């Protein structure tokens, strides 16, 4: 009899345990759980979000005046604006705002409030202030005024070429519209209590663990099909893949390497999304200080790096070589074949590299400092690059830090060589942020990401901006790239696609073609089947 009751007790406990699992699962059934390769977020203020782990989240919370169509960066469409016109000279943009767009609730505004031109003007002026926007240096080319409650006019100080019309939301997050009342009410709390107009709204945050969002039922495109999103911060790649295998996670950030793709493809009921156009990887040399102020040393390092080896290490299914300062999928970008014809591709030549080092008086070798993010997309290929350079006598001293700290260090001029993988919407943004003297880190008038302290092509950048004829703009962009390569201030290495894995039950709600974001966007149409 005792044995019978012990068996019965075990069955009851098993049933209760199973019921608890099913109940929790049902409760979470309409909540998308995704895991990022990050230790934690840094800020949810969209104007200060430079880290990938922040940008993915703010993308779900905020909107801009314009947006790239989800899943297809080639198509630009109105977002908070219902329509817009551009003057014949290309310098005056008039935006007609949607009516009835509501911000999320916040302290003092339990029902939120309607977005108007006052919020747009406040946001775009806030984006020009380096104290309140990390990308302020790229947002100095306009003046914004409210014509009436639902009309905003932006007067440009430069012509914005068609491929660069994503400018209104670039650098990432700078063009997002915030609630003026929320910023004023919440003050310093705003960075971790975001208030936007997007499909999802902030619910709670556990530092170093997870962040949860819930559906914004007043979203202007309709109530989201998901009840919410749970973002997990999981820097350990094995934890992410095990979470996908167990069903604990619906979506995981992958490692952008072929070996990881093959591993993830073996997970039962999982799909791997490899998305282009990909993100170009460069190394930037600080030419303002020894030893990299000597062009022979910069050229030696360039000749000592084998792009094919890096691509083979990453896998040809996710990476390909690039040799042009502007990636070839954008206007004026050049293929490696075109750059090679100019004799500026710096094709792998270790003997020439050693000869240049000897000529520069470094026959015994040299040391250079590189801060590297612990994020796999940086650490793994840069470790390969470090070993390559050791073969020509260049010792790259690594300082590996978390991704948020890495962003701070490279912007404070701490690294002699900066590896950086930026995807930007058009040539002018690349040139302005990485090669115009005003964008020089720390010392520039509008410091952004000119890690090289380069001053050699300001005139060409500005001439391209002011040209009405598109062929003249492209000609100036080509000339600027050739000069960058001649001066060896940066070295293009490869273009790497984005890799994500998801349960087959997840439907993004839009086709994945080309993404300007670094991730598949979660929208109001995303579902879990």
Phi and psi in degrees as a GROMACS rama.xvg file:
@    title "Ramachandran Plot"
@    xaxis  label "Phi"
@    yaxis  label "Psi"
@TYPE xy
-60.5776  -40.004  UNK-2
-61.7217  -40.8784  UNK-3
-59.695  -46.6242  UNK-4
-67.6183  -34.4183  UNK-5
-63.9844  -41.9031  UNK-6
-64.2107  -42.6501  UNK-7
-62.6718  -42.4654  UNK-8
-61.8047  -42.5715  UNK-9
-62.1658  -40.943  UNK-10
-64.35  -41.1326  UNK-11
-63.5561  -45.1568  UNK-12
-62.4719  -41.1203  UNK-13
-63.4459  -40.1005  UNK-14
-64.5976  -45.4876  UNK-15
-63.0978  -41.0022  UNK-16
-61.8094  -45.7038  UNK-17
-63.9202  -41.3606  UNK-18
-61.2766  -39.801  UNK-19
-62.5557  -41.7183  UNK-20
-62.7584  -45.8516  UNK-21
-64.8548  -38.7689  UNK-22
-63.9259  -45.6671  UNK-23
-63.0872  -40.0592  UNK-24
-64.7833  -42.5063  UNK-25
-65.009  -38.1224  UNK-26
-63.6028  -36.1385  UNK-27
-93.2256  0.0966218  UNK-28
-54.7158  -32.0427  UNK-29
-108.353  18.6927  UNK-30
-110.64  120.219  UNK-31
-78.3467  124.976  UNK-32
-107.388  117.437  UNK-33
-126.513  147.922  UNK-34
-118.928  132.723  UNK-35
-107.267  151.529  UNK-36
-81.7961  71.9891  UNK-37
-156.581  151.733  UNK-38
-80.3356  -30.8501  UNK-39
-173.371  170.657  UNK-40
-87.2123  168.673  UNK-41
-111.379  -46.343  UNK-42
-157.378  151.646  UNK-43
-110.878  11.8831  UNK-44
-76.6433  114.983  UNK-45
-62.1507  -27.7876  UNK-46
-78.4115  -11.1773  UNK-47
-113.729  5.74547  UNK-48
-85.5558  98.6205  UNK-49
-102.115  -24.8148  UNK-50
-80.6356  143.646  UNK-51
-55.7093  -40.5433  UNK-52
-64.174  -25.2106  UNK-53
-84.928  -41.0863  UNK-54
-64.4693  -35.8261  UNK-55
-60.4099  -41.31  UNK-56
-73.6222  -46.9195  UNK-57
-64.8932  -25.0563  UNK-58
-61.5239  -30.5838  UNK-59
-83.4281  -18.1318  UNK-60
-98.4237  -28.1251  UNK-61
-120.434  166.146  UNK-62
-132.516  158.264  UNK-63
-113.47  -177.986  UNK-64
-66.2489  -40.5053  UNK-65
-123.033  165.799  UNK-66
-151.631  159.417  UNK-67
-79.3537  140.229  UNK-68
-58.9923  130.673  UNK-69
-49.9372  127.084  UNK-70
85.5874  -7.96618  UNK-71
-144.84  95.8  UNK-72
-67.253  -13.568  UNK-73
-75.3623  -19.63  UNK-74
-107.466  119.19  UNK-75
-102.872  135.895  UNK-76
-142.166  159.1  UNK-77
-61.5576  148.492  UNK-78
-122.095  -89.6438  UNK-79
-73.69  -23.8196  UNK-80
-81.7517  139.543  UNK-81
-86.6504  -23.2777  UNK-82
-164.368  166.652  UNK-83
-156.258  155.881  UNK-84
-127.6  151.091  UNK-85
-120.526  133.141  UNK-86
-65.5361  163.736  UNK-87
-62.6506  -29.4789  UNK-88
-85.3215  -0.915576  UNK-89
77.5763  7.34976  UNK-90
-107.668  -13.3766  UNK-91
-116.924  119.391  UNK-92
-112.95  126.756  UNK-93
-114.769  121.68  UNK-94
-108.56  129.709  UNK-95
-102.902  115.204  UNK-96
-79.7616  150.579  UNK-97
-68.1352  144.773  UNK-98
-95.0809  149.919  UNK-99
78.711  22.1099  UNK-100
-90.3285  125.23  UNK-101
-111.977  138.319  UNK-102
-75.1502  157.742  UNK-103
-65.047  156.176  UNK-104
-64.2804  151.496  UNK-105
-154.987  177.332  UNK-106
-56.199  124.384  UNK-107
90.2245  -13.7236  UNK-108
-133.482  73.8893  UNK-109
-64.8451  -17.73  UNK-110
-111.48  12.0806  UNK-111
71.3137  -166.138  UNK-112
-154.7  160.644  UNK-113
-71.9751  137.68  UNK-114
-76.7093  134.974  UNK-115
-134.306  -178.642  UNK-116
-60.2346  -26.3743  UNK-117
-60.8729  -41.2788  UNK-118
-69.3952  -37.9545  UNK-119
-65.7513  -47.2211  UNK-120
-61.8679  -44.5776  UNK-121
-58.7916  -45.7026  UNK-122
-64.9314  -46.51  UNK-123
-72.5169  -27.4813  UNK-124
-75.1405  -37.3936  UNK-125
-61.3137  -34.6694  UNK-126
-70.3333  -13.4012  UNK-127
-93.3751  -3.86673  UNK-128
-99.564  117.517  UNK-129
-64.7698  -16.2283  UNK-130
-76.6927  -23.6499  UNK-131
-120.922  0.930359  UNK-132
-146.306  123.855  UNK-133
-66.864  -26.5551  UNK-134
-101.72  22.9542  UNK-135
-57.3599  -32.4082  UNK-136
-61.1605  -25.5067  UNK-137
-93.2382  2.49342  UNK-138
-117.185  28.2386  UNK-139
-97.8808  8.27211  UNK-140
-101.469  19.724  UNK-141
-148.66  161.077  UNK-142
-122.655  136.816  UNK-143
-121.139  134.54  UNK-144
-137.891  153.941  UNK-145
-94.1196  125.712  UNK-146
-83.6001  -44.198  UNK-147
-154.608  -168.893  UNK-148
-59.6347  -30.1996  UNK-149
-124.174  21.6358  UNK-150
-135.626  131.735  UNK-151
-127.403  138.277  UNK-152
-118.796  133.284  UNK-153
-118.371  121.989  UNK-154
-103.46  120.169  UNK-155
-87.0099  145.665  UNK-156
-94.2907  -0.890265  UNK-157
-145.126  158.512  UNK-158
-78.9496  132.677  UNK-159
-99.4649  109.054  UNK-160
-59.9326  151.303  UNK-161
-51.8468  -44.3487  UNK-162
-64.2894  -18.3407  UNK-163
-98.7353  14.8374  UNK-164
-73.8209  1.82849  UNK-165
-74.7776  -3.81269  UNK-166
-48.811  -33.587  UNK-167
-66.2668  -11.1826  UNK-168
-132.432  31.196  UNK-169
-140.66  140.814  UNK-170
-59.9434  164.047  UNK-171
-48.4187  123.292  UNK-172
89.9415  -19.8169  UNK-173
-63.6864  -28.2634  UNK-174
-95.5665  5.22194  UNK-175
-69.4402  145.386  UNK-176
-97.0468  124.111  UNK-177
-106.22  163.038  UNK-178
-81.2815  119.911  UNK-179
-58.77  -42.9618  UNK-180
-63.6103  -41.2156  UNK-181
-64.5398  -44.3329  UNK-182
-60.23  -43.9613  UNK-183
-68.5782  -39.4828  UNK-184
-72.4199  -45.1288  UNK-185
-85.6551  -24.5449  UNK-186
57.2447  -127.307  UNK-187
-65.7139  -19.2241  UNK-188
-72.3353  -17.4988  UNK-189
-58.6886  -33.2381  UNK-190
-65.1562  -24.9971  UNK-191
-117.102  9.52784  UNK-192
-135.176  66.5981  UNK-193
-66.3196  147.642  UNK-194
-132.413  107.195  UNK-195
-125.824  -163.825  UNK-196
-115.664  3.07801  UNK-197
-71.6339  179.706  UNK-198
-67.8495  -19.7791  UNK-199
-128.451  147.159  UNK-200
-124.232  152.327  UNK-201
-61.697  137.462  UNK-202
-118.922  -60.4145  UNK-203
-157.878  165.523  UNK-204
-145.699  129.477  UNK-205
-112.681  108.168  UNK-206
-51.1019  133.231  UNK-207
73.1608  3.81755  UNK-208
-126.88  -69.2235  UNK-209
-158.763  163.698  UNK-210
-132.874  139.287  UNK-211
-121.489  139.878  UNK-212
-120.619  154.248  UNK-213
-126.794  161.628  UNK-214
-63.3318  139.429  UNK-215
-92.1803  102.495  UNK-216
-68.5546  -16.9858  UNK-217
-97.2801  13.5926  UNK-218
-58.1192  135.705  UNK-219
-67.7791  -19.0167  UNK-220
-93.0563  1.75242  UNK-221
115.588  153.617  UNK-222
-60.5284  130.713  UNK-223
-58.5924  148.863  UNK-224
-75.9769  -23.2873  UNK-225
-86.4271  146.588  UNK-226
-77.872  -24.6125  UNK-227
178.602  -177.907  UNK-228
-137.758  136.607  UNK-229
-116.479  118.135  UNK-230
-100.682  118.652  UNK-231
-99.6298  140.694  UNK-232
-102.062  107.762  UNK-233
-137.551  89.4095  UNK-234
-70.1485  -17.1432  UNK-235
-82.6304  117.778  UNK-236
-64.6564  -35.1855  UNK-237
-66.8677  -36.962  UNK-238
-63.0627  -37.8622  UNK-239
-67.9655  -44.5602  UNK-240
-69.3502  -36.7176  UNK-241
-66.0503  -37.4754  UNK-242
-63.5916  -35.7011  UNK-243
-70.0024  -41.9253  UNK-244
-63.823  -39.0265  UNK-245
-80.5724  -14.3826  UNK-246
89.2429  1.60678  UNK-247
-66.186  -31.9528  UNK-248
-117.738  142.947  UNK-249
-91.9206  -35.8767  UNK-250
-138.244  138.204  UNK-251
-133.708  144.278  UNK-252
-72.1238  128.555  UNK-253
-91.2474  177.192  UNK-254
-96.9053  130.852  UNK-255
-82.4875  59.6929  UNK-256
-139.593  144.926  UNK-257
-59.3716  -37.0861  UNK-258
-63.8553  -35.9761  UNK-259
-71.6372  -39.4736  UNK-260
-57.5834  -45.6803  UNK-261
-64.3054  -36.6504  UNK-262
-67.2158  -45.197  UNK-263
-66.0297  -31.4082  UNK-264
-65.9716  -17.6683  UNK-265
-86.3561  -8.778  UNK-266
-71.5488  129.507  UNK-267
-63.021  136.137  UNK-268
60.291  31.5785  UNK-269
-119.143  154.469  UNK-270
-126.744  137.809  UNK-271
-104.516  124.873  UNK-272
-102.407  115.113  UNK-273
-108.031  113.627  UNK-274
-118.118  138.717  UNK-275
-101.581  -175.787  UNK-276
-76.3059  -4.54816  UNK-277
95.2792  167.144  UNK-278
-115.322  122.425  UNK-279
-74.4135  142.83  UNK-280
-109.38  131.784  UNK-281
-127.607  161.561  UNK-282
-117.683  136.518  UNK-283
-111.245  133.569  UNK-284
-99.4794  131.29  UNK-285
-78.4834  99.3898  UNK-286
-85.3055  3.25163  UNK-287
-87.1035  -11.7061  UNK-288
-135.685  151.71  UNK-289
-62.5945  150.658  UNK-290
-89.574  -4.85047  UNK-291
-83.1138  3.11812  UNK-292
-75.3688  -10.5601  UNK-293
-93.2239  115.81  UNK-294
-61.3687  -28.6872  UNK-295
-64.7401  -35.5628  UNK-296
-71.5648  -39.8962  UNK-297
-63.5708  -42.3032  UNK-298
-66.243  -37.1714  UNK-299
-61.3213  -45.0181  UNK-300
-61.8216  -41.9548  UNK-301
-61.3872  -45.0701  UNK-302
-70.7206  -18.0649  UNK-303
-87.406  0.305494  UNK-304
-109.452  127.403  UNK-305
-100.323  105.564  UNK-306
-59.8897  -39.2271  UNK-307
-61.1847  -35.6792  UNK-308
-66.5865  -40.9575  UNK-309
-63.657  -43.4772  UNK-310
-64.6663  -41.2377  UNK-311
-63.2761  -39.4558  UNK-312
-62.8827  -42.8006  UNK-313
-77.6393  -35.0868  UNK-314
108.835  129.716  UNK-315
-66.947  -15.3868  UNK-316
-78.0668  -15.3159  UNK-317
-122.95  -7.53824  UNK-318
-143.751  153.851  UNK-319
-149.972  153.009  UNK-320
-67.0998  150.156  UNK-321
-140.181  147.21  UNK-322
-129.796  0.509735  UNK-323
-111.569  138.396  UNK-324
-57.3905  -31.9378  UNK-325
-104.185  125.682  UNK-326
-58.8942  147.788  UNK-327
-65.2159  -14.5648  UNK-328
-84.802  -0.61064  UNK-329
-110.456  161.279  UNK-330
-53.9335  132.798  UNK-331
77.6334  -9.12062  UNK-332
-63.8679  146.5  UNK-333
-115.884  148.207  UNK-334
-77.545  166.482  UNK-335
-63.1303  -32.3845  UNK-336
-64.9391  -42.5674  UNK-337
-65.0934  -41.0222  UNK-338
-68.459  -37.3681  UNK-339
-62.6029  -37.143  UNK-340
-62.5369  -26.6074  UNK-341
-85.2499  -6.79847  UNK-342
73.5602  25.4619  UNK-343
-123.153  20.6712  UNK-344
-85.721  -9.88001  UNK-345
51.7392  50.4708  UNK-346
-60.0707  145.854  UNK-347
-51.9344  122.902  UNK-348
-154.265  81.0934  UNK-349
-61.5609  -32.943  UNK-350
-66.761  -41.3052  UNK-351
-65.2573  -37.5714  UNK-352
-60.6855  -46.5881  UNK-353
-65.3805  -37.47  UNK-354
-63.4794  -41.4744  UNK-355
-66.7395  -37.4336  UNK-356
-64.9394  -40.2116  UNK-357
-65.3636  -41.4294  UNK-358
-62.4384  -32.5075  UNK-359
-86.3267  6.25646  UNK-360
81.203  20.1087  UNK-361
-116.401  40.4698  UNK-362
-63.7008  -21.1907  UNK-363
-90.2251  3.87657  UNK-364
94.1978  178.825  UNK-365
-154.459  164.426  UNK-366
-112.757  142.449  UNK-367
-136.209  146.607  UNK-368
-97.1503  134.319  UNK-369
-133.91  118.875  UNK-370
-79.841  132.719  UNK-371
-129.067  134.561  UNK-372
-71.0121  145.313  UNK-373
-72.9308  -9.1265  UNK-374
-59.5786  133.185  UNK-375
-55.7629  -33.542  UNK-376
-64.1796  -19.9665  UNK-377
-104.147  -51.4505  UNK-378
-62.2739  -45.3074  UNK-379
-64.6227  -53.6555  UNK-380
-68.259  -31.2631  UNK-381
-71.011  -27.6755  UNK-382
-66.2695  -40.0661  UNK-383
-63.6195  -44.2544  UNK-384
-62.7763  -40.6877  UNK-385
-56.9814  -43.7894  UNK-386
-67.2844  -36.5875  UNK-387
-61.5531  -45.4052  UNK-388
-70.3819  -24.9882  UNK-389
-60.5199  -32.0627  UNK-390
-68.1067  -19.1878  UNK-391
-105.688  4.46299  UNK-392
96.0997  13.9957  UNK-393
-105.357  117.853  UNK-394
-98.4612  108.356  UNK-395
-87.1626  112.631  UNK-396
-84.1624  112.825  UNK-397
-80.6534  140.77  UNK-398
-128.635  97.2413  UNK-399
-88.8825  124.614  UNK-400
-134.653  168.059  UNK-401
-66.754  162.004  UNK-402
-62.2258  -40.45  UNK-403
-65.4439  -42.057  UNK-404
-66.0092  -39.0442  UNK-405
-58.2718  -45.1184  UNK-406
-57.0338  -41.5119  UNK-407
-66.697  -43.4627  UNK-408
-68.1639  -42.731  UNK-409
-69.4526  -26.2367  UNK-410
-83.6972  -7.98171  UNK-411
-103.953  12.5151  UNK-412
69.7354  30.6972  UNK-413
-86.989  -14.4411  UNK-414
-112.72  130.204  UNK-415
-72.5481  -36.3473  UNK-416
-121.037  129.053  UNK-417
-113.187  115.383  UNK-418
-82.2371  132.444  UNK-419
-148.541  137.121  UNK-420
-122.897  84.8854  UNK-421
-103.178  134.484  UNK-422
-108.218  116.453  UNK-423
-120.184  156.843  UNK-424
-77.0704  -16.6337  UNK-425
-168.49  166.409  UNK-426
-56.4205  -43.0592  UNK-427
-60.2987  -35.5028  UNK-428
-66.7597  -43.6681  UNK-429
-58.8848  -52.4739  UNK-430
-60.8929  -44.6131  UNK-431
-64.1545  -47.5999  UNK-432
-75.3678  -35.5584  UNK-433
-106.571  -15.3794  UNK-434
-134.056  -6.21828  UNK-435
-86.5398  138.483  UNK-436
-59.912  -30.0956  UNK-437
-66.3427  -19.5317  UNK-438
-94.9635  8.33874  UNK-439
-60.1591  131.679  UNK-440
-58.8428  140.986  UNK-441
68.7462  -58.1373  UNK-442
-94.1446  -11.921  UNK-443
-70.5362  160.329  UNK-444
-61.7486  -38.5174  UNK-445
-132.294  72.9124  UNK-446
-59.2755  129.835  UNK-447
-133.537  -92.8239  UNK-448
-137.338  31.4794  UNK-449
-82.6572  79.6826  UNK-450
-69.3994  -21.0449  UNK-451
-83.396  -13.4614  UNK-452
61.2794  40.2861  UNK-453
-85.8769  141.436  UNK-454
-130.345  9.28309  UNK-455
-80.9605  -11.6232  UNK-456
-132.343  20.5474  UNK-457
-52.7333  -46.3489  UNK-458
-62.7965  -41.7844  UNK-459
-65.8643  -39.6311  UNK-460
-62.3297  -46.96  UNK-461
-69.1723  -34.4471  UNK-462
-67.9613  -37.4844  UNK-463
-64.4059  -38.5647  UNK-464
-65.264  -37.7062  UNK-465
-87.8263  -5.80473  UNK-466
-78.6181  129.096  UNK-467
-79.0245  -35.0309  UNK-468
-80.8674  126.339  UNK-469
-61.9113  -37.2361  UNK-470
-63.916  -32.2353  UNK-471
-71.7411  -37.3766  UNK-472
-60.687  -48.4091  UNK-473
-64.5355  -38.9236  UNK-474
-59.6862  -44.7034  UNK-475
-66.6167  -36.8531  UNK-476
-64.8946  -39.0669  UNK-477
-64.4417  -46.3385  UNK-478
-60.8424  -38.4298  UNK-479
-63.8539  -41.8056  UNK-480
-65.3385  -41.3497  UNK-481
-61.159  -40.9367  UNK-482
-66.5558  -39.9286  UNK-483
-58.5435  -44.9669  UNK-484
-67.5015  -39.5132  UNK-485
-62.4808  -39.6238  UNK-486
-83.4362  -6.94403  UNK-487
49.3291  50.7338  UNK-488
-89.9149  -20.2272  UNK-489
-148.347  162.177  UNK-490
-130.819  114.144  UNK-491
-70.0605  137.886  UNK-492
-114.491  -61.7753  UNK-493
-158.301  165.612  UNK-494
-114.389  128.892  UNK-495
-120.181  125.853  UNK-496
-71.0592  165.035  UNK-497
-90.9503  141.626  UNK-498
-126.583  123.556  UNK-499
-135.541  150.79  UNK-500
-125.441  144.422  UNK-501
-145.981  159.132  UNK-502
-67.5964  146.897  UNK-503
-62.3122  -16.3534  UNK-504
-74.5115  -13.897  UNK-505
-90.6777  126.983  UNK-506
-117.877  116.366  UNK-507
-60.2405  -27.2066  UNK-508
90.5455  5.01598  UNK-509
-159.523  151.198  UNK-510
-71.6167  144.449  UNK-511
-95.5553  107.82  UNK-512
-111.691  -83.7567  UNK-513
-122.045  135.766  UNK-514
-121.773  128.567  UNK-515
-77.4098  -26.4315  UNK-516
-74.9307  171.52  UNK-517
-97.9452  16.2804  UNK-518
-156.128  160.698  UNK-519
-73.243  126.054  UNK-520
-74.5708  137.27  UNK-521
-93.2992  119.67  UNK-522
-122.81  -175.542  UNK-523
-64.5774  -16.9997  UNK-524
-96.6299  -3.21121  UNK-525
-69.06  137.968  UNK-526
-136.807  161.2  UNK-527
-116.012  117.262  UNK-528
